[in-house]
Amino acid sequence: AALSYADLAVAVVDEAERPRRHRTRVSVFH
């Protein structure tokens, strides 16, 4: 996987700060 820990941390924070119904991007965990 080409995912760095920094990218993962940013993705997690982004998920936490954003309402789930507002998600428009594909999940990075797919």
N, C-alpha and C positions, 0 to 999 in steps of 0.2 A: 504493500500500500504506500502510495506517495503522499500520505497525510502526515504532516509533522505535528508534534505535540502543540506547537503554537497555534496551528490551524485548528486543531481539535478543540483547544481551549476557547478560541474565538467562537467556534461553532456552538459550543455548549453555552457560553454566555449569551450568544445571540438567541438561542432557543429559549433560555430562561427569561430574557427581557421582552420577548415577543409573544403576543397572544397566539395560541395554536390556530385559531381560525384565520389568522392573518398570514399564515405561512404560504409563500408563493414559490419558494425555491425547492428544488429536490433535496431531500434529506441527505446529509453527508455520510450517513451511516448505511446507506444502501450499497 
